[in-house]
Amino acid sequence: MRRDSGFSLIELLIVVAIIGIIAAIAIPNFTSSRIAANESAAISAVRNIVTAQFTYATTMGNGDTFAADLNTLTLTSPPMIDTVLGGGAKLGYTFDTAGGLRLFTVAAGPAEQDITGWRHFTSDQDGVIYDNSGRVVGGQ
């Protein structure tokens, strides 16, 4: 008597269904983890821009004048921020800064809401980083 080896169609369908259930559970968690990582990177980038603004004011702005924009921070020698961040977009977030005499602001927002991040971040010459709910998320 010969015995066929292999899997039946029912067994294969059960395996595919189990894989589908596992994927349905895992993919939303992966997306949330990626958004959390993007938000953490955005906070770090805002902190880098704030530090660059203080460095610019100390070294090139007579102690009280901040850089007018991101481009100014990339054109110093050596550059105070990298050219990717100086371009205004990095890791799913867009960045902007505006500065002048004794004042500056930094803003970061997700490029695509619900895909790259949920929160917006801001900071100024006080060096404290806030999210869009006004909660402190970082500082100097």
C-alpha positions in Angstrom: 0.0 0.0 0.0 1.4 3.4 -1.0 1.0 6.4 1.2 0.9 9.9 -0.3 3.0 12.4 1.6 2.3 16.1 1.7 -0.4 18.4 3.0 -4.1 18.5 2.3 -5.8 21.6 1.0 -7.6 22.0 4.4 -4.3 22.0 6.2 -2.8 24.6 3.9 -5.8 26.8 4.2 -5.6 26.6 8.0 -1.9 27.7 7.9 -2.7 30.6 5.6 -5.5 31.7 7.9 -3.2 31.6 10.9 -0.5 33.6 9.1 -3.2 36.2 8.1 -4.3 36.5 11.7 -0.7 37.0 12.9 -0.1 39.6 10.2 -3.3 41.5 11.1 -2.1 41.7 14.7 1.5 42.6 14.0 1.2 45.2 11.2 -0.6 47.9 13.3 2.0 47.4 16.1 4.8 47.9 13.6 3.2 51.1 12.2 2.8 52.5 15.8 6.5 51.6 16.5 7.6 53.4 13.3 5.6 56.5 14.2 7.0 56.6 17.7 10.6 56.3 16.3 9.9 59.1 13.8 8.6 61.3 16.6 11.6 60.6 18.8 13.9 61.4 15.8 11.9 64.7 15.3 12.4 65.7 18.9 16.1 65.0 18.6 16.3 67.1 15.4 14.5 70.0 17.0 17.0 69.7 19.9 19.8 69.8 17.3 18.4 72.9 15.6 18.0 74.7 19.0 21.6 73.9 19.9 22.7 75.1 16.4 20.9 78.3 17.0 22.6 78.9 20.3 26.0 78.0 18.7 25.3 80.4 15.8 24.4 83.3 18.2 27.5 82.7 20.2 30.0 82.4 17.4 28.5 84.5 14.5 25.6 86.5 16.0 27.5 88.6 18.6 25.7 86.7 21.3 22.2 87.9 20.6 21.3 87.3 16.9 20.1 83.9 15.8 20.1 82.4 12.3 17.3 83.5 10.1 16.6 80.0 8.6 17.8 76.4 8.3 19.9 77.3 5.2 22.0 79.7 7.2 22.8 77.0 9.7 24.0 74.7 6.9 26.2 77.4 5.2 28.4 78.0 8.2 31.9 76.6 8.2 31.7 73.9 9.6 28.0 73.4 9.1 26.0 73.5 12.3 23.3 71.1 11.0 23.5 68.5 8.3 22.3 69.3 4.8 19.4 66.8 5.0 18.0 68.6 8.0 18.9 71.9 6.5 16.7 71.0 3.5 13.7 71.1 5.8 12.7 67.4 5.8 14.0 64.3 7.5 12.5 61.0 8.6 9.0 61.8 7.7 9.0 65.3 9.4 9.3 68.8 8.0 11.3 71.4 9.9 11.6 75.2 9.9 13.3 77.8 12.0 13.1 81.6 12.0 15.5 83.8 14.0 16.5 87.3 14.6 17.6 89.6 17.4 17.3 87.7 20.7 14.5 85.5 19.4 14.0 82.3 17.4 11.4 79.6 16.8 11.7 76.0 15.6 8.8 74.0 14.3 8.5 70.4 13.2 5.4 68.6 11.8 4.7 65.2 10.3 4.9 65.2 6.5 2.0 62.8 6.4 -0.3 62.7 9.4 -1.1 59.2 10.7 1.7 57.7 8.5 4.9 59.4 9.6 3.8 60.9 12.9 0.9 62.3 14.9 2.4 65.1 16.9 3.9 68.5 16.0 6.9 70.0 18.0 8.0 73.5 18.7 10.7 75.3 20.6 12.2 78.7 21.0 15.1 80.6 22.7 14.0 79.1 26.0 15.2 75.7 24.7 12.1 73.8 25.9 10.5 71.5 23.3 6.7 71.2 23.4 4.3 69.0 21.5 1.0 70.2 19.9 -0.9 69.6 23.2 1.5 72.0 25.0 3.2 69.2 26.9 7.0 69.4 27.5 8.8 66.6 25.6 12.4 67.8 25.9 14.7 70.6 26.8 18.2 71.9 27.0 
